[in-house]
Structures are given as C-alpha cells and as structure tokens.
Amino acid sequence: MIKHNFIKAILSFSLILVFLSSCEAVKYKKVSAKDYPPEPEKRVRKNLEEGRGFRLMGDDDKGGVFDFASSNPLWRASLDTINFLPLISANYSGGIIISDWYSGGNENESIKITIRFLTNEIRADALEIKVFSKKCGIQSNCKIIENEGKIVKDLKKNILKKAAIYEKELTSKNKKKYLGKIK
C-alpha cells in the first residue's frame, strides 16, 4: 500500500514537472508610461487613429477575414465599373467575375470581360483583367481575340480609383462610428 502511494506520488510529481517545463515565460514588451495616456478613452482614440485594434490569439499582422462582398472595396468597385455588362458568374469566395458576351447593339462585334482577384489589397497587381473581342463575319465565322491594350489599362485604372474612394469612405465612416461612441 505504501509502495503504491509512493509510486503514485512520483508519477504525479513527474507529470507536474513535465507540464511546468513546457510552460514558457511570458515576454512583455517594455513601454514608457509617457507614451500612453492614463484615461482609457484617450488610449482607445489613440489606438484607433494609429490603426490598431483588438486582436485575438496573437494575430498581430492581420485584421479579421470577412466573407461579405459588400465590405470589400475592390470587389464593389469592379462590379460598379462593369455594371452595364450581363454577368455569367460573380463568385466572391473564388475571386472571379465573368461577364457574358455584350454587343451593345452591334451584332457582329461583342466583348467579354473576366476579372480575377489576386489579393484584396488595393494595388495595381491585385487584379488580372482579360478582355475578349468576338468579331463575326457574314457566314457566322467568328474570331475571338484577347485585347491586351488600352481597354484593360483603363478598366484597371477605373476600378482601382473607385476602390480607393470606397476604402477611404469606409475608413472614415468606421472611424466616426467608433470615435462617436467614445465621447
């Protein structure tokens, strides 16, 4: 009986040592109290102005991931720019918009636009835009070619310009919303 209790005690002690040895000391970053105002409202306002917010599980570099297309300025700007075209597919989670062929009244010529999203950031390499032209002859002999010129550059420029405006509006709206609650 005593030997059994002794073995239990040693096993318990060993188990505690294993758990304690796996713990790591928490590392704190030293900061000066002068850099942070003592009033919580002022600290919150300062963090909001600097673009910092509440983060969970050590996610220091990234904000939340949203699966709502309306909250993505690049997506909204793309749809607004090509809103005159009929769409075959607009898949937000897949990051692609595909239009149907559009003739604009001319039965012999039509265009089709595909927009792929490579990132959600508003920058020049965030989009891959392809514009296809279809020209049909007298006997329905149609040729499809990819346009890589001015129309692609103009589309990208317009989308990025609108996205930047939407992003600015969204940021100022959120800032006003949260700063209004602090006062």
C-alpha positions, -999 to +999 in steps of 0.1 A: +000+000+000+028+024+009+047+014-022+017+020-043+011+055-028+048+063-033+047+053-070+015+075-074+033+104-058+063+101-080+042+098-111+021+129-101+053+148-094+068+138-127+037+148-145+037+182-129+073+187-138+066+179-175+037+204-176+057+231-159+088+226-181+066+230-212+054+264-200+073+294-213+078+326-195+055+353-208+075+380-226+064+416-221+074+444-243+087+473-222+069+506-228+070+540-213+040+553-194+046+587-211+036+572-244+001+561-232-024+585-217-039+573-184-075+578-194-090+548-213-110+569-237-078+587-249-059+554-252-088+540-274-088+571-295-050+570-300-052+533-309-079+539-335-061+568-350-030+547-353-050+518-369-045+494-340-073+474-326-082+444-305-066+411-317-071+375-306-046+347-304-015+366-313-028+377-347-006+408-348-003+414-385-038+408-399-073+421-393-104+399-395-113+380-426-147+389-439-167+369-464-190+398-473-185+412-507-201+445-497-172+451-473-145+447-500-139+480-518-121+463-547-150+439-553-176+466-552-156+489-575-152+461-600-189+454-601-198+491-603-173+496-632-187+468-654-224+471-642-235+476-678-225+440-687-246+409-681-227+386-658-223+348-661-206+344-628-197+366-598-180+344-572-167+363-543-151+334-525-135+322-557-123+357-565-136+359-601-162+379-621-171+367-656-193+387-679-214+373-707-208+384-743-220+420-748-226+435-782-240+469-774-263+469-804-237+457-829-245+421-838-211+415-855-189+425-826-191+418-789-169+418-758-165+396-727-146+406-696-130+384-669-117+399-636-096+377-612-088+390-578-052+381-567-054+400-534-079+421-516-054+450-512-060+480-535-029+480-556-020+477-593-012+439-592-043+430-573-064+423-604-060+402-635-083+416-662-089+399-695-110+414-723-120+392-753-134+405-785-155+384-808-159+395-844-183+376-867-183+377-904-211+373-929-214+335-926-211+334-888-174+329-890-164+343-856-129+351-844-122+356-807-091+375-798-078+388-764-073+425-761-044+435-740-042+472-748-058+504-737-092+489-726-075+467-700-055+495-686-085+519-685-106+492-667-079+486-641-074+523-636-111+530-631-116+500-607-086+510-586-097+546-585-132+537-573-119+511-548-096+538-533-126+561-529-147+533-513-119+524-489-115+560-478-152+563-472-153+530-453-124+540-431-137+575-423-172+560-416-158+534-392-136+560-375-165+584-370-186+555-357-161+544-331-149+578-321-185+589-316-190+562-290-160+573-270-171+610-264 
